[in-house]
Amino acid sequence: MDVLAGLMHGFALALQPANLLWCFVGCALGTIVGIMPGLGPPATIAMLLPLTFLMNPASAMIMLAGIYYGAKYGGSTTSILLNVPGESASIVTCLDGYQMAKKGRAGAALGIAAIASFVAGTVGVLGLMFIAPPLARFALAFSSPEYFALMSLGLAMVVLLAGHSIVKALLAMLVGLWISSIGTDLFSSTSRFTFGRMELLSGIDFVVVAIGVFALGEVLGNLEAIEKSQLLPVPKGLRNLLPTVQDLKDSRFAFANGSIVGFLVGVLPGGGSTIASFISYGIEKAVSKRPEQFGHGVVEGVAAPEGANNSETGGALVPLLTLGIPGSGTTAILLAALVLWGFKPGPLFISENPSLFWSLVASMYIGNLMLLVLNLPLVPLFAQVLRTPAYVLYPVIFGVSMVGVYSVSGSVFDIGLLAGFGLLGYGMRKLDFPSAPLILGLVLGGALERALRQSLMMSEGSLSILVARPISAVMLSLAVLVLLMPVFSRINAWRQKLLS
Amino acid sequence: MAPKIAFLIGLTLAGTAFAQGFKPTRPIEVVVHTGPGGGSDLLARSVVAIIEKEKLLPVRMQVVNKPGGGGTVAASYLAEKAGEPHTIGFFTGVWLTGPLTSAEAKVTLRDLTPIARLVLEPALIAVKADAPFKSLSDFTSAAKEKPGQLKQSGGSVTSRDNVVRQLLQRASGGRWVFISFPGGGERIAALLGGHVNMMVIEPAEAGEHIRAGNMRVLAQVSDRRLAAFPNVPTLKEAGFDVPAVPQVRGVVAPPGIPAANVAYWEDVFRKLTRTASWKKYLEDNQFEDGYQNAAELAKFYDDFTGTMRGILQEAGVKIVR
């Protein structure tokens, strides 16, 4: 079936009232799940799985996929308003989103997040539709050395996340890398840094660290200045709440960057939306004309990562639907769902189930549109949250953080960890250490270590495997270039001084 | 309504016959050691769906996820619930092998009350379709000629994948590298991308890759040939006299519950394994019916733990108990 005919057929199915309804249910549920910190799409989809046995598989798939990409829309809400990342993929959104909110531009940040999500989400579906099969073969060319290079490129972004001091940023990243090594080692089953606690055997979930360091650290820091603190400014009127034409202009490159990076990283089975969002943020800052303003509330710093984590959804469905290979927790459950409904996901899936595939693709166009329409009117409503006085808002952030962490693991131990990381975040803030590099190290550390050790096992201990393979060599060179960026800019400044 | 009442009466009668009056009165808490969507979680949710559909229990069941520590967190949680009649848990072989290598694990499967073994997951030994190996001995001889050159992708070092490798290495004298990947998808991608040469894969995962002509199966890790793979030799038929290590799943209860409760649960799960829905579930996932009652399961623990301890020790994994 050629693409156009397939898509027409898909729209005919997806536009049936029942499927429209399920698409809406999925998108709405996804938005809610995304807004709530902790509870994520994998848990939601797994819990709804028994219900889907009663549904027609196409409707069920449309609904579950709606939860998956809908959550990406909602995830930015608490990042921007409360500095509490709703999903792991929205951690980067905290950096500029929350700063925008503090400047009274919460509405613009929420609006641009929704628009970026819509643009990139749609690009992701286009990619899924047109270039899925060749791209899946490209994804298979990626193995451990390439992942090592990708993770190194991600870690090199630390120089872009650094505030005033590169040394402090590197130190924070090292702490993050160390935290990522806590738990049972996959290769030898040895416990590392568990201090005899079985709760630490599976490591520390980075949602706990991110919420602790960002949200609790922020609240503790603000408590000191409580007598001075005023309500955050929230402009009145719908027009002042939505992004301006200038915001959209500033975000033009971020839309493209987020869409492409998110999709490409999503296609890789070992990628993931968190990495995609970090990399697109780094690229955005690297090419920006005003890099010094990143981290102080620039609109493209919200648009790029939010776009990337939405476009990643379309990318992640590529290996799932064309090869039957799940790349993330959520796609693994979607795979299990397909099996339970009696399908056989694999290389022949699309050609043997064209109706299901095309109705899913069509529903994703519809769903993204629904989410935009659903989310934009909510912006003014959500922005009102910031009118809440601090003595109400801060306890609410504490409560939301604890419920969020507890809902992930159901473990009181993790709440203790959350408190500990809150204090760490407070200490880092007092000593002027940036917290984003810590999260970056933690997110990438595990994958980086695994990829390096797998590569060395493949090459019987020779490091040359990392540079002998072309994709890996290119990405490692890019990583070195990124690391050298501060040096370049210093040389540049020096030359300009000489010239003038 | 009438059949429901008749059913309830029937159930009460059955209950008295088997369990001298134990009947759950509150919702049952079903503990699993993975997050939502993990293997145990999906099995538990499917079992709950079937039990509700077939009305095998008078109360509802609620799946509770206690992830962490390769099963040790869930096992400890069950141990804390000693004597609690409304809690059960789903275990896997990891609950037996995990404590062998981690000193942090305070509770082992043997501290809990066995109820029933439900599922055995067989496996296949697969290579990429364009690989030169036509049989398992082709592979092992190549591994013997060039030791350490061939690679296998798999899970953790205590996983069944590695145990099968250890057994085959010992039987054939070949030696190849085992590379751990945390996700099943990554293991398959590494094989299909040509980055590793072989993997131990579950039949349901492999089926479509074989049909699409991307993968070839050399042998099955099973005592008898699976219905879906009638032409693939078992390990023994392929000339390797090694035990077919199963991936096992079943049900346990907290310690210190009365014998009547054990009998009640045994009965529920025996009835479950006889339903058509259960048989279809096994067939869809290409699992084997591994039903054993409580007494048989307790004996299985000991045999399995003993075998695994020996194999892991030989593989150079540090054993702490």
Chai-1 contact restraints between the chains, C-beta under 6 A:
chainA,res_idxA,chainB,res_idxB,connection_type,confidence,min_distance_angstrom,max_distance_angstrom,comment,restraint_id
A,P42,B,P36,contact,1.0,0.0,6.0,A-B,restraint_1
A,P42,B,G37,contact,1.0,0.0,6.0,A-B,restraint_2
A,A43,B,P36,contact,1.0,0.0,6.0,A-B,restraint_3
A,A46,B,P36,contact,1.0,0.0,6.0,A-B,restraint_4
A,A46,B,G37,contact,1.0,0.0,6.0,A-B,restraint_5
A,L49,B,R45,contact,1.0,0.0,6.0,A-B,restraint_6
A,P50,B,R45,contact,1.0,0.0,6.0,A-B,restraint_7
A,P50,B,A49,contact,1.0,0.0,6.0,A-B,restraint_8
A,L140,B,A189,contact,1.0,0.0,6.0,A-B,restraint_9
A,L140,B,L192,contact,1.0,0.0,6.0,A-B,restraint_10
A,L140,B,G193,contact,1.0,0.0,6.0,A-B,restraint_11
A,S143,B,A190,contact,1.0,0.0,6.0,A-B,restraint_12
A,S143,B,G193,contact,1.0,0.0,6.0,A-B,restraint_13
A,S143,B,H195,contact,1.0,0.0,6.0,A-B,restraint_14
A,L186,B,S156,contact,1.0,0.0,6.0,A-B,restraint_15
A,L186,B,S180,contact,1.0,0.0,6.0,A-B,restraint_16
A,L186,B,P182,contact,1.0,0.0,6.0,A-B,restraint_17
A,F187,B,S180,contact,1.0,0.0,6.0,A-B,restraint_18
A,S188,B,V157,contact,1.0,0.0,6.0,A-B,restraint_19
A,S189,B,T101,contact,1.0,0.0,6.0,A-B,restraint_20
A,S189,B,V157,contact,1.0,0.0,6.0,A-B,restraint_21
A,S189,B,T158,contact,1.0,0.0,6.0,A-B,restraint_22
A,S189,B,V317,contact,1.0,0.0,6.0,A-B,restraint_23
A,S191,B,S102,contact,1.0,0.0,6.0,A-B,restraint_24
A,T194,B,E104,contact,1.0,0.0,6.0,A-B,restraint_25
A,G196,B,E104,contact,1.0,0.0,6.0,A-B,restraint_26
A,M198,B,G69,contact,1.0,0.0,6.0,A-B,restraint_27
A,M198,B,T72,contact,1.0,0.0,6.0,A-B,restraint_28
A,M198,B,E104,contact,1.0,0.0,6.0,A-B,restraint_29
A,L201,B,G69,contact,1.0,0.0,6.0,A-B,restraint_30
A,L201,B,E104,contact,1.0,0.0,6.0,A-B,restraint_31
A,S202,B,G68,contact,1.0,0.0,6.0,A-B,restraint_32
A,S202,B,G69,contact,1.0,0.0,6.0,A-B,restraint_33
A,P269,B,G185,contact,1.0,0.0,6.0,A-B,restraint_34
A,P269,B,E186,contact,1.0,0.0,6.0,A-B,restraint_35
A,P269,B,A189,contact,1.0,0.0,6.0,A-B,restraint_36
A,G270,B,E186,contact,1.0,0.0,6.0,A-B,restraint_37
A,G324,B,E208,contact,1.0,0.0,6.0,A-B,restraint_38
A,I325,B,G185,contact,1.0,0.0,6.0,A-B,restraint_39
A,I325,B,I188,contact,1.0,0.0,6.0,A-B,restraint_40
A,I325,B,A189,contact,1.0,0.0,6.0,A-B,restraint_41
A,P326,B,G185,contact,1.0,0.0,6.0,A-B,restraint_42
A,G327,B,G185,contact,1.0,0.0,6.0,A-B,restraint_43
A,A332,B,G37,contact,1.0,0.0,6.0,A-B,restraint_44
A,I333,B,G37,contact,1.0,0.0,6.0,A-B,restraint_45
A,A336,B,L42,contact,1.0,0.0,6.0,A-B,restraint_46
A,K344,B,E208,contact,1.0,0.0,6.0,A-B,restraint_47
A,G346,B,E208,contact,1.0,0.0,6.0,A-B,restraint_48
A,G346,B,H209,contact,1.0,0.0,6.0,A-B,restraint_49
A,P347,B,A212,contact,1.0,0.0,6.0,A-B,restraint_50
A,L348,B,A212,contact,1.0,0.0,6.0,A-B,restraint_51
A,Q454,B,I179,contact,1.0,0.0,6.0,A-B,restraint_52
A,M457,B,V177,contact,1.0,0.0,6.0,A-B,restraint_53
A,M457,B,I179,contact,1.0,0.0,6.0,A-B,restraint_54
